[in-house]
Amino acid sequence: EYFYIDAESFSLEDYSYTETNSDGESREISGQTLIDGKYTQLKMCYFGTVEEVKTKRTRLDAAISKSNSLISSLDDELDIQTAIHDYIIGVCEKAGSDITPDSSNAYGALVEGAANAEGYHKAFKLLLNRAGIISHLTYGKVRGFDSVWCTVLINDKYYNTDLYEDDLGTQYGDNKLH
């Protein structure tokens, strides 16, 4: 959900602060980030301005609401998972060479309509979790290549689901919902 955080720029920085004693004397304290097993400061960078993030958040919330409306009458976890799966494949296509900062997150998949495998699965996980279905992003190798998919808990059993590979629309014809 935190599509606006620039993970590449994320860091745990050296810390510094001013300490003032009871006599009103102050001194600058600085050191390393990790002290006694605790982080004292972390630096988070964001994509866009506050207004841009608010606008994008509103657009993502609208996409989530649309998905929720499609599953509101469904009770069976498998039916819900299938409806969310089909919704994402219907609104998203593989980013290919048109990579943007949002290609690897839920915003790229649900709002911009183009994502890489990670974006597809982050969108899937977000919508499943919002529907009360437990899911996890799983990273591993498939046929020797790095890959990502979702592991989903349906009716007390775990299933692996790969939306990116299931989406044949951008390679073998248009199966997008219109």
C-alpha positions, 0 to 999 in steps of 0.5 A, a space after each residue: 500500500 505504501 506505493 509512495 515510498 522510494 525503497 531505493 533511497 530508504 536508509 538507516 542514517 546516522 543520528 544526531 540530536 540535542 540534549 538539554 540538561 536540567 541546568 539548561 546546558 545543551 550538547 549535540 549527541 551523534 553516533 551510529 543508527 544502531 545503539 543497543 540493538 535499537 534503531 534511532 533514526 531511519 530515513 524515508 524518501 517519497 515519490 511526489 509531493 504531499 498533494 500528488 500522494 493524496 491524489 494517488 491515494 484517492 485513486 488507489 482507494 477508488 480501485 480498491 472500492 471497485 474491487 470490493 463492490 465486485 466481491 461484496 455478494 460473494 461468501 466463498 473464499 475461493 470465489 472471492 480469490 477468483 473474482 479478485 484474480 480476474 479483476 486484476 488481470 482485467 485492469 492490468 497488463 504487463 509493463 514490458 519495457 514501459 517501466 515506471 516507479 509504480 510498475 512494481 506496486 499495487 498502484 501501477 497495477 490497479 490505477 495505471 494499468 501496467 505492472 511487472 510481476 511484483 506489481 501484479 502480486 502486490 495488488 493481489 495481496 492488497 485486495 485479498 487482505 482487504 477482503 479478509 483473506 490471508 496472503 503472502 508475497 513469495 519470492 523464489 526461483 522458477 526454472 532458474 529465474 527470480 520470480 514472485 507469486 502469491 501464497 493464499 490461504 483458502 479454506 484452511 489450505 495454502 495455494 500458490 497463485 501467479 497472476 503475472 503468468 496467468 495474464 496472457 492478454 498482452 502476449 496472446 490476445 486481449 482478455 482485458 475487461 472493458 
